[in-house]
Amino acid sequence: MSRSLIFIKPSMPAREPGVPSREWRLSDVGRAQCLPRAERFTLYQPVVVAARTSSVVVIVANSLCRFISVMAWMVSAA
């Protein structure tokens, strides 16, 4: 069995002037991109997903994990 480390670029955020990027929400386009990404991701048969704790990344990771039925681990950058 081979193992892979796959990095997924976050989906398009809804940029908000005056709000730190780690607090941005996911845009409508970003939400629409989640399902096609999750469908492609299933080809790799992941067993765990680790993600940063920024708001957009958490939304994308949770959407992906719900679709493929695996746990998401949120990792705080120190």
MODELLER restraints for C-alpha pairs under 7 A, 6 or more apart:
rsr = mdl.restraints
at = mdl.atoms
rsr.add(forms.Gaussian(group=physical.xy_distance, feature=features.Distance(at['CA:10:A'], at['CA:56:A']), mean=6.81, stdev=0.5))
rsr.add(forms.Gaussian(group=physical.xy_distance, feature=features.Distance(at['CA:10:A'], at['CA:57:A']), mean=5.66, stdev=0.5))
rsr.add(forms.Gaussian(group=physical.xy_distance, feature=features.Distance(at['CA:10:A'], at['CA:60:A']), mean=6.83, stdev=0.5))
rsr.add(forms.Gaussian(group=physical.xy_distance, feature=features.Distance(at['CA:11:A'], at['CA:30:A']), mean=4.59, stdev=0.5))
rsr.add(forms.Gaussian(group=physical.xy_distance, feature=features.Distance(at['CA:11:A'], at['CA:33:A']), mean=6.75, stdev=0.5))
rsr.add(forms.Gaussian(group=physical.xy_distance, feature=features.Distance(at['CA:11:A'], at['CA:60:A']), mean=6.96, stdev=0.5))
rsr.add(forms.Gaussian(group=physical.xy_distance, feature=features.Distance(at['CA:12:A'], at['CA:26:A']), mean=6.35, stdev=0.5))
rsr.add(forms.Gaussian(group=physical.xy_distance, feature=features.Distance(at['CA:12:A'], at['CA:27:A']), mean=5.92, stdev=0.5))
rsr.add(forms.Gaussian(group=physical.xy_distance, feature=features.Distance(at['CA:12:A'], at['CA:29:A']), mean=6.42, stdev=0.5))
rsr.add(forms.Gaussian(group=physical.xy_distance, feature=features.Distance(at['CA:12:A'], at['CA:30:A']), mean=4.39, stdev=0.5))
rsr.add(forms.Gaussian(group=physical.xy_distance, feature=features.Distance(at['CA:13:A'], at['CA:24:A']), mean=6.22, stdev=0.5))
rsr.add(forms.Gaussian(group=physical.xy_distance, feature=features.Distance(at['CA:13:A'], at['CA:25:A']), mean=5.75, stdev=0.5))
rsr.add(forms.Gaussian(group=physical.xy_distance, feature=features.Distance(at['CA:13:A'], at['CA:26:A']), mean=4.41, stdev=0.5))
rsr.add(forms.Gaussian(group=physical.xy_distance, feature=features.Distance(at['CA:13:A'], at['CA:27:A']), mean=4.94, stdev=0.5))
rsr.add(forms.Gaussian(group=physical.xy_distance, feature=features.Distance(at['CA:13:A'], at['CA:30:A']), mean=6.38, stdev=0.5))
rsr.add(forms.Gaussian(group=physical.xy_distance, feature=features.Distance(at['CA:13:A'], at['CA:56:A']), mean=6.42, stdev=0.5))
rsr.add(forms.Gaussian(group=physical.xy_distance, feature=features.Distance(at['CA:14:A'], at['CA:24:A']), mean=6.09, stdev=0.5))
rsr.add(forms.Gaussian(group=physical.xy_distance, feature=features.Distance(at['CA:14:A'], at['CA:25:A']), mean=5.49, stdev=0.5))
rsr.add(forms.Gaussian(group=physical.xy_distance, feature=features.Distance(at['CA:14:A'], at['CA:26:A']), mean=5.41, stdev=0.5))
rsr.add(forms.Gaussian(group=physical.xy_distance, feature=features.Distance(at['CA:14:A'], at['CA:27:A']), mean=4.37, stdev=0.5))
rsr.add(forms.Gaussian(group=physical.xy_distance, feature=features.Distance(at['CA:15:A'], at['CA:24:A']), mean=6.04, stdev=0.5))
rsr.add(forms.Gaussian(group=physical.xy_distance, feature=features.Distance(at['CA:16:A'], at['CA:24:A']), mean=6.50, stdev=0.5))
rsr.add(forms.Gaussian(group=physical.xy_distance, feature=features.Distance(at['CA:22:A'], at['CA:54:A']), mean=4.66, stdev=0.5))
rsr.add(forms.Gaussian(group=physical.xy_distance, feature=features.Distance(at['CA:22:A'], at['CA:55:A']), mean=5.92, stdev=0.5))
rsr.add(forms.Gaussian(group=physical.xy_distance, feature=features.Distance(at['CA:23:A'], at['CA:54:A']), mean=6.57, stdev=0.5))
rsr.add(forms.Gaussian(group=physical.xy_distance, feature=features.Distance(at['CA:23:A'], at['CA:55:A']), mean=5.48, stdev=0.5))
rsr.add(forms.Gaussian(group=physical.xy_distance, feature=features.Distance(at['CA:24:A'], at['CA:55:A']), mean=6.33, stdev=0.5))
rsr.add(forms.Gaussian(group=physical.xy_distance, feature=features.Distance(at['CA:24:A'], at['CA:56:A']), mean=6.44, stdev=0.5))
rsr.add(forms.Gaussian(group=physical.xy_distance, feature=features.Distance(at['CA:25:A'], at['CA:55:A']), mean=6.28, stdev=0.5))
rsr.add(forms.Gaussian(group=physical.xy_distance, feature=features.Distance(at['CA:25:A'], at['CA:56:A']), mean=5.57, stdev=0.5))
rsr.add(forms.Gaussian(group=physical.xy_distance, feature=features.Distance(at['CA:26:A'], at['CA:56:A']), mean=5.39, stdev=0.5))
rsr.add(forms.Gaussian(group=physical.xy_distance, feature=features.Distance(at['CA:34:A'], at['CA:60:A']), mean=6.39, stdev=0.5))
rsr.add(forms.Gaussian(group=physical.xy_distance, feature=features.Distance(at['CA:34:A'], at['CA:63:A']), mean=6.70, stdev=0.5))
rsr.add(forms.Gaussian(group=physical.xy_distance, feature=features.Distance(at['CA:34:A'], at['CA:64:A']), mean=6.88, stdev=0.5))
rsr.add(forms.Gaussian(group=physical.xy_distance, feature=features.Distance(at['CA:38:A'], at['CA:64:A']), mean=5.11, stdev=0.5))
rsr.add(forms.Gaussian(group=physical.xy_distance, feature=features.Distance(at['CA:38:A'], at['CA:67:A']), mean=6.52, stdev=0.5))
rsr.add(forms.Gaussian(group=physical.xy_distance, feature=features.Distance(at['CA:42:A'], at['CA:68:A']), mean=6.48, stdev=0.5))
rsr.add(forms.Gaussian(group=physical.xy_distance, feature=features.Distance(at['CA:47:A'], at['CA:70:A']), mean=6.12, stdev=0.5))
rsr.add(forms.Gaussian(group=physical.xy_distance, feature=features.Distance(at['CA:48:A'], at['CA:70:A']), mean=5.97, stdev=0.5))
rsr.add(forms.Gaussian(group=physical.xy_distance, feature=features.Distance(at['CA:48:A'], at['CA:71:A']), mean=5.75, stdev=0.5))
rsr.add(forms.Gaussian(group=physical.xy_distance, feature=features.Distance(at['CA:48:A'], at['CA:72:A']), mean=6.34, stdev=0.5))
rsr.add(forms.Gaussian(group=physical.xy_distance, feature=features.Distance(at['CA:49:A'], at['CA:71:A']), mean=6.51, stdev=0.5))
rsr.add(forms.Gaussian(group=physical.xy_distance, feature=features.Distance(at['CA:49:A'], at['CA:72:A']), mean=4.86, stdev=0.5))
rsr.add(forms.Gaussian(group=physical.xy_distance, feature=features.Distance(at['CA:49:A'], at['CA:73:A']), mean=6.05, stdev=0.5))
rsr.add(forms.Gaussian(group=physical.xy_distance, feature=features.Distance(at['CA:50:A'], at['CA:72:A']), mean=5.77, stdev=0.5))
rsr.add(forms.Gaussian(group=physical.xy_distance, feature=features.Distance(at['CA:50:A'], at['CA:73:A']), mean=4.55, stdev=0.5))
rsr.add(forms.Gaussian(group=physical.xy_distance, feature=features.Distance(at['CA:50:A'], at['CA:74:A']), mean=5.74, stdev=0.5))
rsr.add(forms.Gaussian(group=physical.xy_distance, feature=features.Distance(at['CA:50:A'], at['CA:75:A']), mean=6.59, stdev=0.5))
rsr.add(forms.Gaussian(group=physical.xy_distance, feature=features.Distance(at['CA:51:A'], at['CA:57:A']), mean=6.55, stdev=0.5))
rsr.add(forms.Gaussian(group=physical.xy_distance, feature=features.Distance(at['CA:51:A'], at['CA:58:A']), mean=6.66, stdev=0.5))
rsr.add(forms.Gaussian(group=physical.xy_distance, feature=features.Distance(at['CA:51:A'], at['CA:61:A']), mean=6.48, stdev=0.5))
rsr.add(forms.Gaussian(group=physical.xy_distance, feature=features.Distance(at['CA:51:A'], at['CA:73:A']), mean=6.19, stdev=0.5))
rsr.add(forms.Gaussian(group=physical.xy_distance, feature=features.Distance(at['CA:51:A'], at['CA:74:A']), mean=4.90, stdev=0.5))
rsr.add(forms.Gaussian(group=physical.xy_distance, feature=features.Distance(at['CA:51:A'], at['CA:75:A']), mean=5.72, stdev=0.5))
rsr.add(forms.Gaussian(group=physical.xy_distance, feature=features.Distance(at['CA:52:A'], at['CA:58:A']), mean=6.89, stdev=0.5))
rsr.add(forms.Gaussian(group=physical.xy_distance, feature=features.Distance(at['CA:52:A'], at['CA:74:A']), mean=5.55, stdev=0.5))
rsr.add(forms.Gaussian(group=physical.xy_distance, feature=features.Distance(at['CA:52:A'], at['CA:75:A']), mean=4.88, stdev=0.5))
rsr.add(forms.Gaussian(group=physical.xy_distance, feature=features.Distance(at['CA:52:A'], at['CA:76:A']), mean=5.80, stdev=0.5))
rsr.add(forms.Gaussian(group=physical.xy_distance, feature=features.Distance(at['CA:52:A'], at['CA:77:A']), mean=6.83, stdev=0.5))
rsr.add(forms.Gaussian(group=physical.xy_distance, feature=features.Distance(at['CA:53:A'], at['CA:74:A']), mean=5.66, stdev=0.5))
rsr.add(forms.Gaussian(group=physical.xy_distance, feature=features.Distance(at['CA:53:A'], at['CA:75:A']), mean=6.04, stdev=0.5))
rsr.add(forms.Gaussian(group=physical.xy_distance, feature=features.Distance(at['CA:53:A'], at['CA:76:A']), mean=5.61, stdev=0.5))
rsr.add(forms.Gaussian(group=physical.xy_distance, feature=features.Distance(at['CA:61:A'], at['CA:72:A']), mean=6.57, stdev=0.5))
rsr.add(forms.Gaussian(group=physical.xy_distance, feature=features.Distance(at['CA:62:A'], at['CA:72:A']), mean=6.47, stdev=0.5))
rsr.add(forms.Gaussian(group=physical.xy_distance, feature=features.Distance(at['CA:65:A'], at['CA:71:A']), mean=6.07, stdev=0.5))
rsr.add(forms.Gaussian(group=physical.xy_distance, feature=features.Distance(at['CA:65:A'], at['CA:72:A']), mean=6.17, stdev=0.5))
